[in-house]
Amino acid sequence: MSVVLITGCSSGFGLESALAFARRDHTTYATMRDLAKADTLVDRAAAENLDIELLALDVDDATSVTSAIGVVQARHGAIDILVNNAGIDCFGSVETTDLERARAVMETNFWGPVRTIQAALPAMRAKGGAVIINVSSVSGSMPGTPYSSWYSASKHALNALSEALFIELDGIDVRVACVDPGFFKTEMVRNSRARGKALRSDPYEADQAWLVDFFEKSVEALGGDPVDVAEAIVRAADDPEAPVHNLVGQSASTLVDLARQAGSVEAWLPLAVSLVEARSPVPARGDEPIRLHHRSPDPTETAPPGPPMAVGLHWAVDRSDDHRVNHWFGARAGLVLTGRPTRRTR
Ligand SMILES: NC(=O)c1ccc[n+]([C@@H]2O[C@H](COP(=O)([O-])OP(=O)(O)OC[C@H]3O[C@@H](n4cnc5c(N)ncnc54)[C@H](OP(=O)(O)O)[C@@H]3O)[C@@H](O)[C@H]2O)c1
């Protein structure tokens, strides 16, 4: 059995992963920055008669990281499976977000995993047979998301770090794999809304409020079960052939495929607008030409012969399990690709 350490286990994927590893009889260290938030995990573990060790670990704090990892290493020599799961978002525009709030996202999502990896890897490397799982996001493989740019940047950075580490560890008996979820029902969006606060009077307020509402309601209406992500984390840890990137969730591969097929931010923008429209559980914002309102979907439209890329898009969309998006894109992929992104002046 392996020794597992997971960060950010007070809720969401971290909590579910701790239970998933413990169910498989791994020696599981569930860490969180505030142990007062352990009640749900403790109750659920007790209900299943699972053994889970709790440790305080704040990934923003170097001393907290080295002391928690030091405890595990003192008991077991090395961590076998390190899961870097802790993460935050902070909604806000690039222009108006307070820099400290923006920096906090990089601190937790990027520098947090750097701290745990630097603390744990020497012993993992010496022992061998170890794996580092970085919980990234589809955001790390797509163009930046408006009003969530710090989050996008942090996940792109985490992906680049993981890919570089994968190459550095070539020939060394330690693997690295990212688990990249799409939309899932956790506390993430609610926590991020609470964190976002503009620096001054905000000209982006209406667009941002709409997008945050869209995210919140999309998670409620369409978000996947976090248990699926926990199972994907366990699979990536168990499978010696797991690739560096492991997408999880219905929308994840569609989004990443579409972004790759689009090939540029300019081509992605109308697709993103269309996707938002096709899935939106919140009303569009009337006639105002907002960036997120392109035009109403018309499922009777047929696609005219499009540029070669449209073929790829049809292929990508056909692979999706989401029939509403399939149908809609099937009708529109050629059209949206030939359209120009809506621009608006403030
Ligand atoms: N939910 C999604 O749709 C989604 C999609 C793609 C990727 N992800 C990624 O999945 C990971 C887990 O998020 P989640 O969706 O499960 O959200 P969540 O329910 O909000 O859980 C986030 C966890 O991270 C912890 N955390 C935050 N800052 C920390 C710090 N400085 N030190 C230690 N722990 C800290 C939180 O602890 P507190 O309770 O103390 O705040 C919480 O336990 C994140 O990396 C996120 O970016 C989520």
The ligand as a Tripos MOL2 file, in Angstrom:
@<TRIPOS>MOLECULE
LIG
   48    52     1     0     0
SMALL
NO_CHARGES

@<TRIPOS>ATOM
      1 N1        -14.6560   22.5640   -9.4660 N.am      1 LIG1
      2 C1        -14.2670   22.6220  -10.7150 C.2       1 LIG1
      3 O1        -15.1080   22.6740  -11.6330 O.2       1 LIG1
      4 C2        -12.7900   22.5840  -11.0720 C.ar      1 LIG1
      5 C3        -12.4750   22.5010  -12.4170 C.ar      1 LIG1
      6 C4        -11.1420   22.4220  -12.7840 C.ar      1 LIG1
      7 C5        -10.1520   22.4210  -11.8040 C.ar      1 LIG1
      8 N2        -10.4720   22.5300  -10.4940 N.ar      1 LIG1
      9 C6         -9.3590   22.4880   -9.5030 C.3       1 LIG1
     10 O2         -9.6120   21.5030   -8.5320 O.3       1 LIG1
     11 C7         -8.9100   21.7970   -7.3390 C.3       1 LIG1
     12 C8         -9.8420   21.6100   -6.1510 C.3       1 LIG1
     13 O3        -10.9050   22.5400   -6.2430 O.3       1 LIG1
     14 P1        -12.4130   22.1780   -5.8910 P.3       1 LIG1
     15 O4        -13.2060   22.3480   -7.1240 O.co2     1 LIG1
     16 O5        -12.4840   20.9170   -5.1410 O.co2     1 LIG1
     17 O6        -12.7920   23.4640   -4.9940 O.3       1 LIG1
     18 P2        -13.0670   23.6640   -3.4490 P.3       1 LIG1
     19 O7        -14.2020   22.8080   -3.0120 O.co2     1 LIG1
     20 O8        -13.1570   25.1530   -3.2820 O.co2     1 LIG1
     21 O9        -11.7340   23.1100   -2.7440 O.3       1 LIG1
     22 C9        -10.5220   23.8070   -2.7710 C.3       1 LIG1
     23 C10        -9.6770   23.3200   -1.6250 C.3       1 LIG1
     24 O10        -8.4100   24.0050   -1.6610 O.3       1 LIG1
     25 C11        -8.1640   24.4750   -0.3520 C.3       1 LIG1
     26 N3         -7.2210   25.5790   -0.3020 N.ar      1 LIG1
     27 C12        -7.3520   26.8270   -0.7970 C.ar      1 LIG1
     28 N4         -6.2560   27.5590   -0.5050 N.ar      1 LIG1
     29 C13        -5.4160   26.7330    0.1870 C.ar      1 LIG1
     30 C14        -4.1330   26.8820    0.7560 C.ar      1 LIG1
     31 N5         -3.4620   28.0540    0.7070 N.pl3     1 LIG1
     32 N6         -3.5630   25.8290    1.3860 N.ar      1 LIG1
     33 C15        -4.2040   24.6520    1.4700 C.ar      1 LIG1
     34 N7         -5.4450   24.4510    0.9710 N.ar      1 LIG1
     35 C16        -6.0320   25.4790    0.3350 C.ar      1 LIG1
     36 C17        -9.5290   24.8600    0.1790 C.3       1 LIG1
     37 O11        -9.4570   25.0350    1.5830 O.3       1 LIG1
     38 P3        -10.3740   26.0980    2.3890 P.3       1 LIG1
     39 O12       -11.6590   25.3860    2.6680 O.co2     1 LIG1
     40 O13        -9.5720   26.3870    3.6170 O.co2     1 LIG1
     41 O14       -10.5530   27.2850    1.4960 O.co2     1 LIG1
     42 C18       -10.3050   23.6370   -0.2660 C.3       1 LIG1
     43 O15       -10.0520   22.5530    0.5990 O.3       1 LIG1
     44 C19        -8.3780   23.2140   -7.4940 C.3       1 LIG1
     45 O16        -7.0020   23.1670   -7.8080 O.3       1 LIG1
     46 C20        -9.1780   23.7490   -8.6740 C.3       1 LIG1
     47 O17        -8.4680   24.7300   -9.3760 O.3       1 LIG1
     48 C21       -11.7830   22.6230  -10.0870 C.ar      1 LIG1
@<TRIPOS>BOND
     1     1     2 1
     2     2     3 2
     3     2     4 1
     4     4     5 ar
     5     4    48 ar
     6     5     6 ar
     7     6     7 ar
     8     7     8 ar
     9     8     9 1
    10     8    48 ar
    11     9    10 1
    12     9    46 1
    13    10    11 1
    14    11    12 1
    15    11    44 1
    16    12    13 1
    17    13    14 1
    18    14    15 2
    19    14    16 1
    20    14    17 1
    21    17    18 1
    22    18    19 2
    23    18    20 1
    24    18    21 1
    25    21    22 1
    26    22    23 1
    27    23    24 1
    28    23    42 1
    29    24    25 1
    30    25    26 1
    31    25    36 1
    32    26    27 ar
    33    26    35 ar
    34    27    28 ar
    35    28    29 ar
    36    29    30 ar
    37    29    35 ar
    38    30    31 1
    39    30    32 ar
    40    32    33 ar
    41    33    34 ar
    42    34    35 ar
    43    36    37 1
    44    36    42 1
    45    37    38 1
    46    38    39 2
    47    38    40 1
    48    38    41 1
    49    42    43 1
    50    44    45 1
    51    44    46 1
    52    46    47 1
@<TRIPOS>SUBSTRUCTURE
     1 LIG1         1 GROUP 0 **** ****
